[in-house]
């Protein structure tokens, strides 16, 4: 959508071929239906959140950055707000308002929008133009011609929104290199069964550390924030942000250990002092009741089991050694990461069209003049927080400007 708007503003006659029955289908599910459309941080901070090929993005981000996108949407009737972590959302909290604004811009710039229109192949003609084999909204095949083509088909994440790898297939038809793809910003599956006992439990202000099972002294990732236990394992912001650093290695069979510090603000000594204070107030209580202020109810039996402590044991009978086990179970609640939930639950796709094949200023293929690629179909990705959508806006805008 943004590439079509950009190209039309640049004076071209543009046709947008949309595989889905409506525009912006993936936008509707971003930000839990609110659409975290960009991040309002400065340029350097933004690049720090790009996990792959940040250097490739210098030119496109400089050409069309977060402020440009916000201005474009607000002028099109979509007022915005900035929340914690510099995340930008529509004031209405409705992702549909972003789609409406973009649709308005498409129409104002006379873009020919064709819905339920699937492209099966793209071919280069001897005269330099392109022919596209298309199945139209009536289910009939037709051939379209174009002087130039911008491919913005996304990756493999959320296939129900049309992201089924079409762009990779188009690239390979022209001999353009496509890097291996992996689900990213994705929840983890966990080996331990006690994870399921806590499903639905959301934790805030915890810290996580990820280490290889085979090399526990090495830290792969560290973060602080929110985590969610599920029926299959773990999810939440700190988990999604960890996944880009693990998915490729997990697919190769490597295993990792997730260490959760439930009380990162307290040292083991300070936590022990806190527990002693709680115990002093409830000397005759059962252990499970005595830690009610310390841990959520769903977690208490799990922690006590891990610390090899009986929930019914009286507080006044707890030894120092048993208390030490309780402290260590709270400060290092560890789980074995066995895999991910795959593309069906991945926010983005890691990998894609090699950026060495693409002109970073124009998004044009170096091998095929007139063929452009933008957005998630490229081997570019970033952490959560509106960064990935901005990469789509910036690269799409660049393609439209230089076509």
C-alpha positions in Angstrom: 0.0 0.0 0.0 2.7 2.5 0.9 4.8 1.5 -2.2 1.7 2.1 -4.4 1.1 5.5 -2.7 4.7 6.5 -3.1 4.9 5.5 -6.8 1.6 7.3 -7.6 2.8 10.4 -5.9 5.9 10.1 -8.0 3.7 10.4 -11.2 3.2 6.8 -12.2 0.1 5.0 -13.2 -0.1 2.3 -10.5 -2.1 -0.9 -10.2 -2.1 -2.6 -6.7 -2.7 -6.3 -7.0 -4.0 -7.5 -3.6 -4.2 -11.3 -3.0 -6.7 -10.9 -0.2 -10.4 -9.9 -0.3 -9.5 -6.7 1.5 -6.6 -4.3 1.9 -4.2 -4.3 4.8 -5.3 -7.7 6.2 -2.1 -8.1 8.2 -2.4 -4.6 9.6 -5.6 -5.6 11.4 -3.7 -8.1 13.6 -0.7 -6.0 14.5 -0.4 -4.6 18.0 -3.2 -7.0 19.2 -5.6 -5.2 16.8 -4.4 -1.7 17.7 -1.5 -1.5 15.1 1.8 -0.4 16.6 2.6 1.3 13.4 6.1 2.7 14.2 8.5 3.6 17.0 9.1 7.3 17.8 12.7 6.8 19.0 15.7 8.5 17.4 17.6 7.1 14.4 20.5 5.5 16.3 18.1 3.8 18.8 16.0 2.6 15.9 19.0 0.9 14.3 19.9 -0.7 17.6 16.6 -2.5 17.4 17.2 -3.9 13.9 18.6 -7.4 14.3 19.5 -8.2 10.7 21.2 -6.0 8.0 20.8 -2.6 9.6 23.4 -1.1 7.4 21.4 -1.9 4.3 18.5 0.2 5.7 20.4 3.5 6.2 19.3 5.1 3.0 15.6 4.0 3.0 15.2 5.0 6.7 16.8 8.4 6.1 14.5 8.9 3.1 11.3 8.1 5.0 11.4 7.7 8.7 9.0 7.5 11.6 8.0 11.2 11.6 7.3 11.0 7.9 5.0 8.1 8.4 3.2 9.7 11.3 2.7 12.9 9.3 1.4 11.0 6.3 -1.2 9.1 8.4 -2.3 12.1 10.4 -2.8 14.2 7.3 -5.0 11.4 6.0 -7.2 11.6 9.0 -5.7 9.1 11.4 -4.6 10.9 14.6 -1.8 9.1 16.5 -0.4 8.8 20.1 2.9 7.6 21.6 2.9 5.2 24.5 5.5 3.5 26.7 8.6 2.4 24.8 8.0 5.1 22.2 5.4 2.9 20.5 3.0 4.7 18.2 -0.7 3.7 17.9 -3.8 5.3 16.4 -5.6 7.4 19.1 -8.7 5.2 18.5 -6.7 2.0 19.3 -8.2 0.6 16.1 -5.8 -0.8 13.5 -8.6 -0.4 10.9 -8.0 3.4 11.1 -4.5 2.9 9.7 -5.9 0.9 6.8 -8.6 3.4 6.2 -6.1 6.3 6.0 -3.9 4.3 3.6 -6.9 3.4 1.4 -7.9 7.0 1.3 -4.4 8.0 0.1 -4.5 5.2 -2.5 -7.7 6.5 -3.9 -6.7 10.2 -3.8 -3.6 9.3 -5.8 -5.7 7.3 -8.4 -4.2 3.9 -7.6 -6.1 1.1 -9.4 -6.9 -1.3 -6.6 -7.7 -4.9 -7.5 -8.7 -7.2 -4.7 -8.7 -11.1 -4.6 -6.1 -10.9 -7.4 -3.4 -13.5 -7.1 -0.1 -13.4 -9.1 1.2 -16.8 -10.0 4.3 -15.7 -12.1 6.2 -12.7 -13.2 8.2 -12.8 -16.5 10.6 -10.2 -18.1 9.9 -9.5 -21.8 12.5 -8.8 -24.5 11.4 -5.2 -24.6 12.2 -4.8 -20.9 8.6 -4.8 -19.6 7.0 -7.5 -17.4 4.1 -9.9 -17.9 2.2 -11.1 -14.9 0.1 -14.2 -14.8 -2.9 -13.3 -12.6 -6.0 -15.2 -11.3 -8.6 -12.4 -11.0 -11.5 -12.0 -8.5 -13.7 -14.1 -10.8 -11.2 -17.0 -10.7 -10.2 -16.5 -14.3 -6.6 -16.3 -15.6 -5.4 -13.2 -17.3 -2.1 -11.6 -18.3 -1.1 -8.1 -17.2 1.8 -6.1 -18.4 3.9 -3.5 -16.5 6.9 -1.4 -17.0 8.1 -2.1 -13.5 7.0 -4.3 -10.6 7.3 -3.9 -6.8 7.0 -7.2 -4.8 5.6 -6.6 -1.3 4.3 -10.0 -0.4 5.6 -10.4 3.1 7.3 -13.6 4.4 5.7 -16.8 5.7 4.2 -15.5 9.0 0.4 -15.7 9.4 -0.3 -17.5 6.2 -4.0 -16.7 6.6 -3.2 -13.1 5.7 -1.7 -14.1 2.4 1.9 -14.4 3.4 2.7 -17.8 1.8 6.2 -17.1 0.4 5.1 -15.9 -3.1 7.8 -13.3 -3.1 10.5 -15.8 -2.5 9.2 -17.9 -5.4 9.2 -14.8 -7.7 12.8 -14.0 -6.7 14.0 -17.6 -7.3 12.4 -17.6 -10.8 14.8 -14.8 -11.7 17.8 -16.5 -10.0 17.8 -14.0 -7.1 19.2 -15.5 -3.8 16.8 -16.2 -1.0 18.3 -16.8 2.5 16.8 -19.6 4.6 13.7 -18.6 6.4 12.8 -19.1 10.1 9.9 -18.0 12.3 10.9 -15.0 14.4 9.3 -12.9 17.2 7.7 -16.2 18.1 6.8 -18.0 21.4 8.9 -20.9 22.7 7.9 -24.5 23.5 9.2 -25.8 26.8 10.1 -29.3 27.9 9.1 -29.1 31.5 5.5 -30.0 32.3 5.1 -27.6 35.2 4.9 -24.8 32.7 1.4 -25.9 31.8 0.3 -25.7 35.5 0.9 -21.9 35.2 -0.8 -21.3 31.8 -2.4 -17.9 31.6 -0.1 -16.5 34.3 1.4 -13.2 33.2 4.5 -11.9 35.0 5.8 -8.3 35.0 9.2 -6.9 36.0 11.0 -10.2 35.7 14.4 -10.7 34.1 15.4 -13.5 31.8 18.7 -15.0 30.6 19.1 -17.6 27.9 22.0 -19.9 27.8 22.9 -22.9 25.5 22.1 -26.2 27.2 25.6 -27.4 26.1 27.4 -24.3 27.3 25.7 -22.9 30.4 28.4 -20.3 31.0 27.5 -18.5 27.7 24.8 -15.9 27.7 22.9 -15.7 24.4 20.2 -13.1 25.5 19.2 -11.0 28.5 16.1 -8.9 29.0 13.8 -7.4 31.6 10.0 -7.0 31.2 6.9 -9.2 30.8 6.4 -12.9 30.3 3.4 -15.1 29.8 3.1 -18.9 30.6 1.0 -20.9 28.1 -0.1 -24.5 27.6 2.9 -25.1 25.4 5.6 -23.0 27.0 6.3 -19.3 27.2 5.4 -16.1 25.3 5.2 -12.4 26.0 7.5 -9.4 25.0 10.8 -10.7 26.6 10.3 -14.1 24.9 9.4 -12.7 21.4 12.5 -10.4 21.6 14.7 -13.3 22.5 13.5 -15.5 19.6 15.5 -13.8 16.7 18.7 -14.9 18.4 17.6 -18.6 18.8 15.2 -19.7 16.0 17.9 -20.7 13.5 19.8 -22.7 16.1 16.6 -24.3 17.5 15.7 -25.5 14.0 19.1 -27.2 13.9 18.3 -29.2 17.0 20.1 -27.1 19.5 18.5 -26.6 23.0 18.6 -23.7 25.3 17.9 -22.9 29.0 15.6 -20.1 29.9 16.5 -18.6 33.4 13.8 -16.5 35.0 14.6 -14.3 37.9 11.3 -13.6 39.6 12.7 -10.9 41.9 15.5 -9.2 39.9 15.4 -6.1 42.2 16.5 -8.2 45.2 19.8 -10.1 45.7 19.6 -13.6 47.2 20.5 -12.1 50.6 17.8 -9.4 50.4 15.2 -11.9 49.2 16.1 -14.2 52.1 15.6 -11.2 54.5 12.2 -10.5 52.9 11.2 -14.2 53.3 12.3 -14.1 57.0 10.1 -11.1 57.6 7.1 -12.8 56.1 7.8 -15.9 58.1 8.1 -14.0 61.3 4.6 -12.7 60.8 3.2 -16.2 60.1 5.2 -18.6 62.3 2.3 -21.1 62.6 1.1 -20.9 59.0 1.6 -23.5 56.3 4.5 -22.6 53.9 2.1 -22.2 50.9 0.2 -19.5 52.8 3.3 -17.8 54.1 4.6 -17.1 50.6 1.2 -15.7 49.4 2.6 -12.1 49.3 5.7 -13.2 47.5 4.3 -15.2 44.6 1.1 -15.5 42.5 -1.1 -18.5 43.6 -0.6 -20.4 40.3 3.2 -20.3 40.8 3.4 -21.3 44.5 3.0 -25.1 44.1 5.5 -25.1 41.2 8.1 -23.2 43.1 7.7 -25.3 46.2 7.9 -28.5 44.2 11.1 -27.3 42.6 12.5 -26.3 46.0 11.6 -29.8 47.3 9.4 -28.3 50.0 6.0 -29.4 51.2 3.2 -26.8 51.0 1.8 -28.0 54.3 5.1 -27.7 56.2 4.8 -25.2 59.1 6.9 -22.0 58.7 8.5 -22.5 62.2 9.9 -25.9 61.0 11.6 -24.5 57.9 15.4 -24.8 58.1 18.0 -22.3 56.7 19.0 -24.9 54.0 15.3 -25.2 52.9 15.0 -21.5 52.8 18.1 -21.3 50.6 16.5 -23.7 48.2 13.4 -21.5 48.1 15.4 -18.4 47.4 17.3 -20.1 44.6 14.1 -21.4 43.0 12.7 -17.9 42.9 15.9 -16.3 41.6 16.5 -18.9 38.9 13.4 -20.6 37.7 14.8 -22.5 34.7 13.1 -24.2 31.7 14.5 -26.1 28.7 13.6 -24.4 25.4 12.9 -27.1 22.8 11.6 -25.1 19.8 9.2 -22.4 18.6 5.5 -22.3 17.7 6.4 -21.9 14.0 5.3 -19.6 11.3 1.6 -19.9 12.4 2.4 -17.8 15.5 5.5 -15.9 14.4 5.1 -12.1 14.1 7.7 -11.9 11.4 9.9 -14.1 9.1 13.7 -14.2 9.6 15.6 -14.6 6.4 14.3 -13.9 2.9 15.7 -12.2 -0.2 19.4 -11.5 0.2 20.0 -7.8 0.5 23.3 -8.3 -1.4 20.9 -8.7 -4.5 19.1 -5.4 -3.9 20.1 -1.7 -4.3 19.8 -0.3 -0.8 18.8 3.1 -2.0 16.1 2.1 -4.6 15.1 -1.4 -3.6 15.6 -2.5 -7.2 17.1 -5.9 -8.0 20.7 -5.7 -9.2 20.0 -8.6 -11.6 16.6 -7.6 -13.0 16.1 -3.9 -13.8 12.6 -2.8 -13.1 12.0 -5.4 -10.4 11.8 -4.1 -6.9 11.3 -5.8 -3.5 10.2 -4.2 -0.2 9.2 -5.1 3.3 9.3 -8.4 5.0 10.1 -10.3 1.8 13.6 -9.0 2.3 16.2 -10.4 4.7 15.6 -7.6 7.2 14.0 -7.8 10.7 13.8 -6.0 14.0 12.6 -6.4 17.5 9.0 -5.7 18.6 7.9 -2.2 19.2 6.8 -0.9 15.7 10.2 -1.3 14.1 9.2 -4.0 11.6 6.3 -2.0 10.2 8.5 1.0 9.9 11.0 -1.1 7.8 8.0 -2.0 5.5 7.0 1.7 5.2 10.5 2.9 4.6 11.5 0.3 2.0 8.1 0.5 0.3 8.4 4.2 0.1 11.9 4.0 -1.4 10.8 1.6 -4.1 7.9 3.9 -5.1 10.2 6.9 -5.2 12.8 5.4 -7.4 10.8 3.2 -9.7 
